[in-house]
């Protein structure tokens, strides 16, 4: 019977990790559909950002209440899952609390796990109240309907259940230890589960074993389900936040990159040895597409940004365009990019390669109105707790509209015409600029 249990556990572990690996490979493949980025900056600075922003949560605590709750849940959930290593060894080899040989160290580890479990439970309940009872505005925007709204709650329910199972497992285990039940080695200090242990004292030994084993199996099963749920959820950021912060922008936020294709063409036009009206030489490289109209035109870092988005809404709540009633939501830009990328990935899964589907990110997901509402102030970039850059995607799509489709708003066309003709955005001849002095 023992061997059957071990084999079932092994199969469960293989299935859970195998499915997770399959889906993560899809994420990596989809990200690689983008253009290979040119990463600049030193590794020391990038690793410093990972430690400070991703691990240290420095940008989360800008909003103290949410930041503190997030740190409690994040640290607690990660530390508690260290015990998963013990559960895996016990499940594979039929042992029970294999690390109990660590003695007092093990006792204090279990005590720490329990205190953190209670704090996580409190933090998750607080998050649920903020989301569903207090109804913070940023969680109830138009893009947060349907799956995005439900996803936020599902993950909270997951964490509640996992913490309750963990404490139930320990409480029943503690009572079995006190009863001297075979196979239940006396080990661990249980400061939290000891408070609920009295509820189990009147149960028979056989019933307690069933409760403990059921909680144990459901706990590890729940962790594997949670692991595989990440692929379908915004909580993929639990893993992707670290590489995303590492590849985050290091140059000043207000600095925009030059388009290499434009720079190259301007240099050719200014070269006195090149005839600007001559036909391209045979075999000459075709000019690159200007800007982006679909996810394949974006860089791999921008696609990583899309998968990393936590949908927290800090970017949108800080956006001045959104605050004044404009259609733009930086969070929606990232969500739309991810949704389109997933659609392209499913197309590849079905056909073996991407087959044109008469759809693209620009127009079918993100409207012109959204793009031109942006003031390029970088408030969204500054607000993001994991270094996501929605503005870079907006600017690439704007560039496509202007340079590939000549589809800039009329006001912008007038401004650009004035700059071209008058050297300034205003409709005044350069010779007339100082006329105001005569009227003063």
Buried (B, 14 or more C-beta within 10 A) or exposed (E): EEEEEBEEBEEBBEEBEEBBEEBBEBBEEBBEBBBEBEEEEEEEEBEEBBEEBBEEBBBBBEBEEBBBBBBBBBBBBEBBBEBBEBBBBBBEEEBBBBBBEEEEEBBEBBBBBBBBBBBBBBBBBBBBEBBBEEEEEBBEBEBBEEEBBEBBEBBBEBBBBBBBBBBBBBBBBBBBBEEEBEEBBEBBBBEBBBEBBEEBEEBEBEEBBEBBBBBBBBBBBBBBEBBBBBBEBBBBBBBBBBBBBBBBBEEEEEEEEEBEBBEEEEEEEEEEEEEEEEEEEEEEEEEEBBBBBBBBBBBBBBBBBBBBBBBBBBBBBBBBBBEEEBBBBBBBBBBBBBBBBBBBBEBBEEEEEEEEEEBBBBEBBBBBEBBBBBEEBBBBBEBBBBBBBBBBBBBBBBBBBBBEEEBBBEEBEEBEEBEEEBEEEEEEEEEEEEEEEEEE
